[in-house]
Amino acid sequence: MTILVVVSTPKDWPLAMPDVCVVSARDYLTDPACAGHGVTQVFNLCRSYRYQSLGYYVSLLAEARSQKPLPGVTTIEDLQSQNLVRLLTSDLHGLIQAALAPIKSDTFTLSIYFGRNLAERYDPLSRQIFNLLQAPFLQANFVRKNDAWHVKSVTPIAIGEIPPPHQSFMIEAARAYFSGRWPRPRRRYLPRFTLAILRDPDNTQPASNPAAIRKFEKAARALGLATEIVGRQDLARLPQFDALFIRDNTFINHYTYRFSRHAAAEGLVVIDDPVSILRCNNKVYLAELLPQHNIPIPKTLLVHRGNVQDIVPTLGLPCVLKQPDSCLSIGVVKAETLEELNAQVAHLLEKSELIVAQEYLPTTFDWRVGILDRRLLFVCKYHMARGHWQIIHRDAEHDTYEEGPTTAVSLDEAPPDVLRTALRAANLIGDGFYGVDLKKVGERCCVIEVNDNPNVDAGNEDGVLKDALYHHVMDVFATRLEHHTGRMT
């Protein structure tokens, strides 16, 4: 069991350690012995990771040999786009402010060696950046604007570019990392598939309550899937898993989308995938997509500043206004009067160039149809909150909310047109996990929206299927993983 340190030339690496073998990049790429199964990890310390350089091919071939390179090819690609680097590090904003607050200048450079800095006070920040962008040596550049520190860039440091005053510290940091004395992103070596379940413990309205999460974990174990709950700080650990199941509310400009995108790029089986999140999180997209495929929706008008006067003639009053990325009844309002309408439209158009206006269809409940892998899974009635026109009644003044009750019904009890319409709508999005909301008024059956990442709460959506619901979801993961890898659980 050997650790390989791959360098452009062996003289670049002065450190001798037990179980650490130093080889040149060219030898690593051409010597069959370096492809052996005894190698556990490859540390790529080449002078350049430029595309199609020797350093690039070292990481590429190490991944093909299942030797877990540091940095991996994904990290190398990520470091080529500083816009993506800034996006990936955006969740570190608070830590950055706290760490750099004492600095007087408006620029700062942080040298990171295996997650450490010469000044111990910067180790927490260094470690988090290393966890996100796993390269042995990194240089993070910060700039202060408007009294706040921002990441300007993060770039790899070639071993030949390490300043002489830093070299002894770099050697000590490497020795500590190789020997396991400095904590590293934990890797799991499990004989079966591994599933990361993403959730935010501080979210008061999560996609699944704790009891449902436990049921998902139990169902996964029965199918040979090892599970681990992960949070927003674990983005860099995704390559350790085979699949990702998102159980937090998804948005585009949000850590959940970054997880989904990163997981898909790493080749994980992910529910829900980034394309589904993009499509479902924009009501304008759905308002354009569904009618084009003859799927009924409420009478709808895409509103911009030039056609506000068309709302009342087209839809009448009251009507419903939606910001494109509304979720959980936030960003959805009912306008009863012309004065209310003008005020609400002006407010919503401040945030988006287009908003959605729809006719108001009063019902005592909405149908929610759960669909996974293009198959019907569950059906519920989401009843309106007491004395309110929506399922969730929010009291903004007191920061509280009240939800209407949920009633699960069997597929046989649901109106056939509700099931048929929901399935058609969801299939336009993809083969992920969707919750289609519909209203049925007389003979009319209208899709209100298609949600990715639908709620599954113990005691609500599982009211008919019970534990079988959780088994069905985990079975889709197991089946996709078997097809994806050719391995059987």
Disulfide bonds with the S-S distance in Angstrom:
none
